[in-house]
Structures are given as C-alpha cells and as structure tokens.
Amino acid sequence: MKTSPYQISAFTHAAREGSFTHAAEKLGVTQSSITQHVAKLERTMGTQLFVRRRDGLELTRAGRELFAVSDRLRTLEQLIEEKVENYSEIAAGHLSVIANAPRPAMPVIARYASLHPRVQIDFTLVSWSLAMQQLHDRTVDIAIVTQPEADNLLYSLPVATTRYRAYVCRGHALAGRKRLSLRDLADSTVIVPEDGSLTQRLLHRKCAELGIKLSSILRTTTFPLVKEAVLHGVGVGLLLDDSMFASPGLVAVDVVEMPETYTNCLVTPVDKSELRFVRSFIDVACEVLAIDR
C-alpha cells in the first residue's frame, strides 16, 4: 500500500506541533482528518509513530526516524513556497529557539520581536546535550550553544567567545580574590547546571585530570538558577562569563585551571538556514552582536 502526500504532511505537522489539534489548525483541516491520515500511515508501516499522552504526542523510535526525513521534505516545500510567493516582509509565523543560557540569546530575540511582531517565538533554556539532541532530531529551528559538535548537517555561526569563571556573592570569603584554584573549592558547595551540561562535563574532566575531589556539588536546572543560588549564599557557581546579565550582588573570580576560551554559536540544520524566518533571525543576530560574516 502506497503512502499519500497528505499522510506524510499530517504526520510531519503533528510531530512538529506535538498535537493533532494544532496540526489541524496549521493545515486548515479537521482534527479527525489528521488522525485518520496518521492512522493509515501507521497501518501501512506496521508500527506506531506516536505515543499518545495526556500532555501531547511523543514520537516513537520509528516516528523519529521518519520525521528526520519528512521534516526535510517539509522544509524544502517551505522554501519553494517562499520563492513562489516572494513576499517582501516577514509574515506571521513561528520560530522555536533554544539556548544554554539567557545571553547572548535574549538581546537578539528582543530585537527580532520588535522588527517582526507577528512572528511567535518560543524560547527555552536547555542543557548542552539536549540542545544537540534537538538539533539532530530537527525539533527546533535555532539553537545558541557553546562549543557545538561539528556536523556537516548543521549550519554553525560563531557569535562570541567566552570562558568559565567562579561566581560568589559579595559577602563570600573568596569575593576579594582575583583568581582561585579548583583546589580552593574542595570544601565548598560548587553549583553547576544540570546533568548533560557542558559545565558539568568540563568540571568533572578537570577534577579527574588534577586529582581534585569536590566534597559537595549542587546541580540545578539552568544558569539562572545557579545565579539565584549564588546570590543567596548557597555556594560557588561555575558559569560562563557571558551566560547571564550582571548583578551587583555577584563577583566573578578567574579559575586558574580553566583559562580556555569557548565559542558560542548560532546553530540550525543546514536546510533550515535558508528558511525566511531562520535567515532573518541570523541577520538580526549579526546586527545585534556585531558579527561580520
């Protein structure tokens, strides 16, 4: 039994939206039409493509493999539509953006939103590992990540360089230091982002290389929570120096064993980099961050 373009389209939009209802709204059809097309596609393939949950749809392994191909097809269709329409201004639409930390993403998002108010932007902070996974799974349009994996399927634009520093509150015993060693933190609570973060991987590697054992590590979900914990005197935060906006209550101290610089990059699947919404976001990022391409 052959699959139809309608079945592939219904599946792809349902996967993108995580909902049959939202997919139907995007395509201007009924929800039952979407569910019927997906059901027929599942029967043809002899496998389930979605796990239906109360909070939305989750792709199965077969679904992820199919979506990796069908989303490329839909992206190509979008490029064709844009070439044919050749409209001069950005129309209403949707853009999904993820990042490891609020900066440098927020200034770019603010500028883009002011220029293109009809474009809905969904912005989420995620770990480094999850950011790379979502890029490979094609479930996000744009990611701003530190030191992304090299991949021929990904377009990567360097936007800034950064390095790690230890952050303490102003009343902390280490606040007056110009630099410190990881050994100085052996008896302190060291606050880092969640498992899967670049920060955790680098910290564990450095400690293993130097034979340093940290007595207490507090894991939070994102960089902003690390900042809040530091401000409340919970411990010493290990953060990239441009990961968040300055606060008068924070003091940054150089870490002797971590002098390396890392590159923040704007990353998107290569074929998506030519989509009008994505391309315009890249242009705004270059303007805001003074990037010379």
Secondary structure, DSSP 8 states (H G I E B T S, - for coil): ----HHHHHHHHHHHHHT-HHHHHHHHTS-HHHHHHHHHHHHHHHTS--EEEETTEEEE-HHHHHHHHHHHHHHHHHHHHHHHHH--SS--SEEEEEEESSHHHHHHHHHHHHHH-TTEEEEEEE--HHHHHHHHHHT--SEEEEES----TTEEEEEEEEEEEEEEEETTSTTTT-SEE-GGGGTTSEEEE--TT-HHHHHHHHHHHHHT---SEEEE-SSHHHHHHHHHTTS-EEEEETTSS---TTEEEEEETT---EEEEEEEEEGGGGGSHHHHHHHHHHHHHTT---
